[in-house]
Amino acid sequence: MKHFLSALLVLTVFISCSSPEQEPVTIDPPKDYTVENEKEITDYIAKHNLTAQKTASGLYYVINEPGTGDQPTMTSNVTVAYKGYYSNGAVFNESTAAGITFNLQQVIRGWTEGIPFFKTGGSGILLIPSRLGYGSYDDRGIPGGSVLIFDIKLIAVK
């Protein structure tokens, strides 16, 4: 009987120490904005009479000035002056004329893929669908699914 009571006491302690079952957290799957982004980008290109190239990933780019210096790779450190805005013209970010320096592996995929189309001194426009930008979720004030447009000037490749 003594062993039975001891076993019952141990069992009671284990049961009382267990945590209650928690409801699983559900996260909505990311929304695919491919069709909407494509239309938004092509409408923007037509409205502004741009001659843009499209990559296999869906990035569009316009080279206004190709540049004459070094051409970066997807892993280069670069200095870029830029203005980022939505297709409605609202600016969400802008560098100084001196630009900012960063490694192309530490930025959104649209920049990693797009900046190497330019040589030092080159300038143009990157039209980036959300899947190559910040995706389908809000991020640092940028609404999920947003097409991002950047006027860029490649100042230096390091």
Backbone hydrogen bonds, N-H to C=O, Kabsch-Sander energy under -0.5 kcal/mol:
donor,donor_aa,acceptor,acceptor_aa,energy
5,L,1,M,-2.5
6,S,2,K,-2.1
7,A,3,H,-2.7
8,L,4,F,-2.4
9,L,5,L,-2.3
10,V,6,S,-2.4
11,L,7,A,-2.5
12,T,8,L,-2.3
13,V,9,L,-2.2
14,F,10,V,-2.3
15,I,11,L,-2.4
16,S,12,T,-2.3
17,C,13,V,-1.5
18,S,14,F,-0.9
18,S,15,I,-0.6
33,Y,31,K,-0.8
37,N,33,Y,-3.3
38,E,34,T,-2.4
39,K,35,V,-2.1
40,E,36,E,-2.4
41,I,37,N,-2.7
42,T,38,E,-2.6
43,D,39,K,-2.6
44,Y,40,E,-2.0
45,I,41,I,-2.6
46,A,42,T,-2.3
47,K,43,D,-2.8
48,H,44,Y,-2.0
49,N,46,A,-1.2
50,L,45,I,-2.4
52,A,50,L,-0.7
53,Q,61,Y,-2.7
55,T,59,L,-2.8
58,G,55,T,-1.3
60,Y,127,L,-2.3
61,Y,53,Q,-2.2
62,V,125,I,-2.6
64,N,62,V,-0.8
64,N,123,S,-1.7
65,E,123,S,-2.4
68,T,120,T,-1.6
69,G,120,T,-1.9
76,S,73,T,-1.4
78,V,102,F,-2.9
79,T,156,A,-2.5
80,V,100,I,-2.5
81,A,153,K,-2.3
83,K,151,D,-1.7
84,G,93,N,-3.5
85,Y,149,I,-2.9
86,Y,90,A,-2.2
89,G,86,Y,-2.2
92,F,84,G,-2.4
93,N,84,G,-1.6
95,S,82,Y,-2.5
99,G,96,T,-1.4
100,I,80,V,-2.2
102,F,78,V,-2.3
104,L,76,S,-2.8
106,Q,103,N,-2.3
107,V,104,L,-0.5
110,G,132,L,-2.8
111,W,108,I,-1.0
112,T,108,I,-2.0
113,E,109,R,-2.6
114,G,110,G,-2.1
115,I,111,W,-2.4
117,F,114,G,-1.9
118,F,115,I,-2.2
119,K,66,P,-2.5
120,T,70,D,-2.4
121,G,154,L,-3.4
122,G,119,K,-2.8
123,S,65,E,-2.8
124,G,152,I,-2.2
125,I,62,V,-2.2
126,L,150,F,-2.4
127,L,60,Y,-3.0
128,I,126,L,-0.6
128,I,148,L,-3.4
132,L,129,P,-2.0
133,G,130,S,-1.4
135,G,130,S,-2.8
137,Y,134,Y,-0.6
139,D,142,I,-2.3
142,I,139,D,-2.1
145,G,135,G,-2.9
146,S,143,P,-1.4
148,L,128,I,-2.5
149,I,85,Y,-2.6
150,F,126,L,-2.5
151,D,83,K,-2.3
152,I,124,G,-2.8
152,I,150,F,-0.6
153,K,81,A,-2.2
154,L,122,G,-2.7
155,I,79,T,-2.4
155,I,153,K,-0.8
156,A,79,T,-1.6
158,K,77,N,-3.5
